[in-house]
Amino acid sequence: MTTTKLWNRNFSLLILATTLGIAGGIAGGFVFFVYQSYSVMDMRLFRLPL
């Protein structure tokens, strides 16, 4: 019975860690996309014609 409890606990931690990792990856990708979009827009807006 102790083994089952330990396995269930480890499995719950694994699911939690996986969920947090997926959420962090999605959020990080979104932040990078927004940052990249703004930096490209800044380069286009503030480029001085020579």
Rosetta blueprint (number, residue, H / E / L):
1 M L
2 T H
3 T H
4 T H
5 K H
6 L H
7 W H
8 N H
9 R H
10 N H
11 F H
12 S H
13 L H
14 L H
15 I H
16 L H
17 A H
18 T H
19 T H
20 L H
21 G H
22 I H
23 A H
24 G H
25 G H
26 I H
27 A H
28 G H
29 G H
30 F H
31 V H
32 F H
33 F H
34 V H
35 Y H
36 Q H
37 S H
38 Y H
39 S H
40 V H
41 M H
42 D H
43 M H
44 R H
45 L H
46 F L
47 R L
48 L L
49 P L
50 L L
